[in-house]
């Protein structure tokens, strides 16, 4: 069969936009929930008396989908309301934005059931591993000196935004509202997809809306990331409009990485290597896959985990052990404010998290995960 690049691109734009429909519901929903809970948590959380409670709260916070909770935990650590073990537990248990990829990854009931099962599995493992190693860290007295934070505060470490011209401001506003509007339009179909169904009457419209959503998200992401130079941490947590804007940026990031991941994976597997050869290699190279997944997951930010999650939903025999390793190794966007304030703590968490991820990943492989 002759390869058609136009059909190939449209197919992957549709797939990434379909995932984006559910992702947008999840990210915006969790952003609004986090917005209402953050103030109460920051102002109402008293110093915890028992060591185990720090790692328990940290791991539970980290398990919340998205990166918002780890940013909150980093803030609590800075104000000395949670220990280093609690901070470590949160970064071990978080899946970052990769969680949304697994939760909204398919329109087929069987796939959705499998992806949700994988999400629950790695979340539970992350919770347990995060609690254990966070608690061990506190028992051993591992406490990097967070008294000596870098002299420059967070706002001074974040690069200034490049000044936008009128055209840039107009583009950003239009893209923002297009993403928000299409997310609302796709919401009913995305919810139906959780049960393996679809709304037949609007299926053709959904196809084109998914493609428009993907294109807009990709353009919005690259414009804000590389032209306007906006930092991922530049979000006013006390301002609802800023929270929603940041959520839309997260949606564009996830959709962009999903599209890139689908394009690369499908092209390499189907057109370059061949599905049979690739499946054979995957079956015989599981240990290498776990190693690569952990290393990719350890890349600062959510991109690495999203990439591994896309590989898991795209490649039929991708070992869940690789997904577990990536989930433990990833720190999400919450690592950026921590690195900006205290590089030592950030590096310790990243390196130790990768080491633990490899141990747990290979153990999971040993027990046939």
C-alpha positions as CSV (number, residue, x, y, z in Angstrom):
1,X,0.0,0.0,0.0
2,X,1.4,3.4,-1.0
3,X,2.3,5.7,1.9
4,X,0.3,9.0,1.9
5,X,1.9,11.6,4.1
6,X,-1.2,13.7,4.0
7,X,-3.5,10.9,5.3
8,X,-0.8,9.9,7.8
9,X,-0.6,13.4,9.3
10,X,-4.3,13.9,9.4
11,X,-4.8,10.5,11.1
12,X,-2.3,11.4,13.8
13,X,-3.7,14.9,14.2
14,X,-7.2,13.3,14.7
15,X,-5.8,10.8,17.2
16,X,-3.9,13.5,19.3
17,X,-6.9,15.8,19.2
18,X,-9.2,13.0,20.3
19,X,-6.9,12.4,23.3
20,X,-6.7,16.2,23.8
21,X,-10.5,16.4,24.2
22,X,-10.4,14.3,27.4
23,X,-7.1,15.7,28.5
24,X,-8.5,19.2,28.4
25,X,-11.5,18.2,30.6
26,X,-9.1,16.6,33.1
27,X,-6.5,19.3,33.2
28,X,-8.9,22.2,33.4
29,X,-11.0,20.3,36.0
30,X,-8.1,19.4,38.2
31,X,-6.7,23.0,37.9
32,X,-10.0,24.4,39.2
33,X,-10.1,21.9,42.0
34,X,-6.5,22.7,42.9
35,X,-7.3,26.4,42.8
36,X,-10.0,26.1,45.4
37,X,-7.9,23.7,47.6
38,X,-4.5,25.4,47.5
39,X,-5.2,28.3,49.8
40,X,-6.8,26.1,52.4
41,X,-3.9,23.7,52.3
42,X,-1.2,26.3,52.5
43,X,-2.8,28.4,55.2
44,X,-4.4,25.5,57.2
45,X,-1.7,22.9,57.3
46,X,0.1,22.8,60.6
47,X,3.5,21.4,61.2
48,X,3.2,17.6,61.2
49,X,4.3,15.8,64.4
50,X,4.9,12.3,63.1
51,X,7.6,11.5,60.5
52,X,5.4,9.1,58.6
53,X,2.7,11.7,58.0
54,X,5.1,13.8,55.9
55,X,5.8,11.0,53.3
56,X,2.1,9.9,53.4
57,X,0.8,13.4,52.5
58,X,3.6,13.9,50.0
59,X,2.9,10.6,48.2
60,X,-0.9,11.3,48.2
61,X,-0.4,14.8,46.8
62,X,2.0,13.6,44.1
63,X,-0.6,11.0,43.0
64,X,-3.0,13.7,42.0
65,X,-3.0,13.9,38.2
66,X,-1.0,16.8,36.7
67,X,1.9,18.8,38.1
68,X,0.0,21.3,40.2
69,X,0.2,19.3,43.4
70,X,4.0,18.8,43.3
71,X,4.4,22.6,42.9
72,X,2.3,23.0,46.1
73,X,4.4,20.4,47.9
74,X,7.6,22.3,46.8
75,X,6.0,25.4,48.3
76,X,5.2,23.7,51.5
77,X,8.8,22.4,51.7
78,X,10.1,25.9,51.3
79,X,7.9,27.1,54.1
80,X,9.0,24.1,56.3
81,X,5.6,22.7,56.6
82,X,6.7,19.4,55.1
83,X,9.9,17.4,55.3
84,X,12.4,16.5,52.6
85,X,10.9,12.9,52.8
86,X,7.5,14.3,52.0
87,X,8.9,16.3,49.1
88,X,10.8,13.2,47.8
89,X,7.6,11.1,48.2
90,X,5.6,13.5,46.1
91,X,8.1,13.5,43.2
92,X,8.3,9.7,43.2
93,X,4.5,9.2,43.1
94,X,3.7,11.9,40.5
95,X,3.1,11.1,36.9
96,X,2.8,14.7,35.8
97,X,0.7,15.4,32.7
98,X,1.5,11.8,31.6
99,X,-1.5,10.7,33.7
100,X,-3.9,12.5,31.4
101,X,-2.5,10.7,28.4
102,X,-3.3,7.3,30.0
103,X,-6.7,8.4,31.2
104,X,-7.9,9.6,27.8
105,X,-5.9,7.5,25.4
106,X,-8.5,5.7,23.2
107,X,-12.0,5.5,21.8
108,X,-12.2,1.8,22.2
109,X,-13.6,0.3,25.4
110,X,-11.0,-2.5,25.6
111,X,-8.1,0.0,25.2
112,X,-9.6,2.4,27.8
113,X,-10.0,-0.4,30.3
114,X,-6.4,-1.4,29.8
115,X,-5.1,2.1,30.0
116,X,-7.0,2.9,33.2
117,X,-5.8,-0.4,34.7
118,X,-2.2,0.6,33.8
119,X,-2.8,4.1,35.3
120,X,-4.2,2.6,38.6
121,X,-1.3,0.1,38.7
122,X,1.5,2.6,38.3
123,X,-0.3,5.2,40.6
124,X,-0.6,2.6,43.4
125,X,3.0,1.5,43.0
126,X,4.1,5.1,43.0
127,X,2.2,5.8,46.1
128,X,3.7,2.8,48.0
129,X,7.2,3.4,46.7
130,X,7.0,7.1,47.4
131,X,5.8,6.6,51.0
132,X,8.5,4.0,51.7
133,X,11.4,5.9,50.4
134,X,10.1,9.2,51.7
135,X,9.8,7.7,55.2
136,X,13.2,6.1,55.0
137,X,14.7,9.4,53.9
138,X,13.2,11.1,57.0
139,X,14.3,8.3,59.4
140,X,17.9,8.5,58.1
141,X,17.7,12.2,58.6
142,X,18.3,13.1,54.9
143,X,17.7,16.8,55.0
144,X,19.6,18.9,52.5
145,X,20.0,22.4,54.0
146,X,17.0,24.3,52.6
147,X,18.0,27.3,54.8
148,X,20.6,28.3,52.2
149,X,18.2,28.8,49.3
150,X,19.7,30.6,46.4
151,X,19.8,34.3,46.9
152,X,17.8,35.0,43.9
153,X,14.2,34.2,44.4
154,X,12.0,32.4,42.0
155,X,11.0,35.3,40.0
156,X,14.5,36.4,39.4
157,X,15.5,32.9,38.2
158,X,12.7,32.8,35.6
159,X,13.7,34.4,32.3
160,X,11.7,37.5,31.4
161,X,9.0,37.1,28.8
162,X,9.8,38.4,25.4
163,X,7.6,41.5,24.8
164,X,4.7,40.6,22.5
165,X,3.5,42.8,19.7
166,X,-0.2,43.3,18.9
167,X,-0.2,40.5,16.4
168,X,1.3,38.1,19.0
169,X,-1.2,39.1,21.7
170,X,-4.1,38.6,19.2
171,X,-2.8,35.2,18.1
172,X,-2.4,34.1,21.8
173,X,-6.0,35.2,22.7
174,X,-7.5,33.6,19.6
175,X,-5.6,30.3,20.2
176,X,-6.6,30.4,23.9
177,X,-10.3,30.7,23.1
178,X,-10.2,28.2,20.2
179,X,-8.7,25.6,22.5
180,X,-11.1,26.3,25.2
181,X,-14.2,26.3,22.9
182,X,-13.2,23.1,21.1
183,X,-12.5,21.4,24.4
184,X,-16.0,22.2,25.5
185,X,-17.4,21.0,22.1
186,X,-15.5,17.7,22.3
187,X,-16.3,17.1,26.0
188,X,-19.5,15.1,25.4
189,X,-17.8,12.8,22.9
190,X,-14.8,12.4,25.2
191,X,-17.0,11.4,28.1
192,X,-18.9,8.9,25.9
193,X,-15.5,7.4,24.9
194,X,-14.9,6.4,28.4
195,X,-17.6,3.7,27.8
196,X,-16.3,2.9,24.4
197,X,-19.1,4.9,22.7
198,X,-19.4,7.9,20.4
199,X,-22.1,10.4,19.2
200,X,-22.7,9.2,15.7
201,X,-24.5,12.4,14.6
202,X,-21.5,14.6,15.2
203,X,-18.7,12.0,14.4
204,X,-17.6,13.8,11.2
205,X,-17.6,17.2,13.0
206,X,-15.7,15.6,15.9
207,X,-13.0,14.4,13.4
208,X,-12.4,17.9,12.1
209,X,-12.6,19.6,15.5
210,X,-10.0,17.1,16.8
211,X,-7.7,18.1,13.9
212,X,-8.2,21.8,14.5
213,X,-7.6,21.3,18.2
214,X,-4.3,19.6,17.5
215,X,-3.1,22.2,15.0
216,X,-4.1,25.1,17.3
217,X,-2.4,23.4,20.4
218,X,0.8,22.8,18.4
219,X,0.9,26.4,17.1
220,X,0.1,27.8,20.6
221,X,2.7,25.6,22.3
222,X,5.5,26.6,20.0
223,X,4.6,30.2,19.9
224,X,4.5,30.6,23.7
225,X,7.5,28.3,24.3
226,X,10.0,29.6,21.7
227,X,8.8,32.9,20.5
228,X,7.3,34.6,23.5
229,X,9.6,32.7,25.9
230,X,7.0,32.1,28.6
231,X,8.2,30.1,31.5
232,X,6.2,27.0,32.6
233,X,6.2,28.3,36.2
234,X,4.9,31.8,35.4
235,X,1.4,31.2,36.9
236,X,-0.3,33.3,39.6
237,X,-1.8,30.6,41.8
238,X,-4.2,33.2,43.4
239,X,-5.7,34.3,40.1
240,X,-8.4,32.2,38.4
241,X,-7.7,33.6,35.0
242,X,-4.0,32.8,35.3
243,X,-4.8,29.3,36.5
244,X,-7.1,28.6,33.4
245,X,-4.5,30.1,31.1
246,X,-1.8,27.9,32.6
247,X,-4.2,24.9,32.2
248,X,-4.7,25.7,28.5
249,X,-0.9,25.8,28.1
250,X,-0.7,22.4,29.7
251,X,-3.3,21.1,27.3
252,X,-1.3,22.4,24.4
253,X,1.9,20.8,25.7
254,X,0.3,17.4,26.1
255,X,-1.4,17.5,22.7
256,X,1.9,18.6,21.1
257,X,3.9,15.8,22.7
258,X,1.3,13.2,22.0
259,X,1.2,14.2,18.3
260,X,5.0,14.2,18.0
261,X,5.1,10.8,19.8
262,X,2.4,9.3,17.6
263,X,4.0,10.6,14.4
264,X,7.4,9.2,15.3
265,X,6.2,5.9,16.8
266,X,3.8,5.1,14.0
267,X,6.2,6.1,11.2
268,X,9.1,4.1,12.7
269,X,7.0,1.0,13.5
270,X,4.9,0.9,10.4
271,X,7.0,2.4,7.6
272,X,10.7,1.9,8.6
273,X,11.1,-1.2,10.8
274,X,7.9,-3.1,10.2
275,X,5.4,-4.1,13.0
276,X,6.5,-7.8,13.1
277,X,10.2,-7.0,13.4
278,X,9.5,-4.3,16.0
279,X,7.3,-6.5,18.1
280,X,10.1,-9.2,18.1
281,X,12.6,-6.6,19.2
282,X,10.4,-5.3,22.0
283,X,9.8,-8.9,23.3
284,X,13.5,-9.6,23.4
285,X,14.7,-6.3,24.7
286,X,12.5,-5.5,27.7
287,X,15.4,-4.7,30.0
288,X,16.7,-2.1,27.6
289,X,13.2,-0.7,27.2
290,X,12.9,-0.2,31.0
291,X,16.3,1.6,31.1
292,X,15.4,3.9,28.2
293,X,11.9,4.6,29.7
294,X,13.5,5.5,33.1
295,X,16.0,7.8,31.4
296,X,13.4,9.5,29.3
297,X,11.1,9.9,32.2
298,X,13.8,11.5,34.3
299,X,14.1,14.4,31.8
300,X,12.9,17.6,33.7
301,X,9.3,18.5,32.9
302,X,6.4,16.5,31.7
303,X,7.6,15.8,28.2
304,X,9.5,12.6,29.0
305,X,6.7,11.0,30.8
306,X,4.2,12.0,28.1
307,X,6.5,10.4,25.5
308,X,6.7,7.1,27.4
309,X,2.9,7.1,28.0
310,X,2.4,7.6,24.2
311,X,4.8,4.7,23.5
312,X,2.8,2.5,25.9
313,X,-0.5,3.2,24.2
314,X,0.9,3.0,20.7
315,X,3.2,-0.1,21.0
316,X,1.2,-3.3,21.6
317,X,3.7,-5.1,23.8
318,X,5.4,-2.2,25.5
319,X,6.2,-3.5,29.0
320,X,4.2,-1.9,31.8
321,X,7.5,-2.2,33.9
322,X,8.9,0.5,31.6
323,X,5.9,2.7,32.3
324,X,6.3,2.1,36.0
325,X,10.0,3.1,35.8
326,X,9.2,6.3,33.9
327,X,6.5,7.2,36.3
328,X,8.8,7.0,39.3
329,X,11.7,8.7,37.5
330,X,9.6,11.7,36.3
331,X,9.3,14.8,38.4
332,X,6.9,16.8,36.2
333,X,6.9,20.6,36.0
334,X,7.1,20.8,39.8
335,X,10.9,20.2,39.6
336,X,11.4,23.6,37.9
337,X,10.5,25.9,40.9
338,X,12.4,23.6,43.1
339,X,15.5,23.8,40.9
340,X,15.2,27.5,40.7
341,X,15.1,27.9,44.5
342,X,17.5,25.0,45.5
343,X,19.4,23.2,42.8
344,X,20.9,20.8,45.4
345,X,17.6,19.4,46.5
346,X,16.3,19.2,42.9
347,X,19.4,17.3,41.7
348,X,19.2,14.9,44.7
349,X,15.5,14.1,44.0
350,X,16.1,13.7,40.3
351,X,19.2,11.4,40.6
352,X,17.8,9.3,43.6
353,X,14.4,9.1,41.8
354,X,16.1,7.7,38.7
355,X,18.0,5.1,40.8
356,X,14.8,4.0,42.5
357,X,12.9,3.9,39.2
358,X,15.4,1.4,37.8
359,X,15.3,-0.8,40.8
360,X,11.5,-0.9,40.9
361,X,11.2,-1.2,37.1
362,X,13.5,-4.2,37.0
363,X,11.7,-5.8,39.9
364,X,8.4,-5.2,38.1
365,X,9.8,-6.9,35.0
366,X,11.1,-9.8,37.2
367,X,7.5,-10.3,38.5
368,X,6.1,-10.2,34.9
369,X,4.6,-6.8,34.9
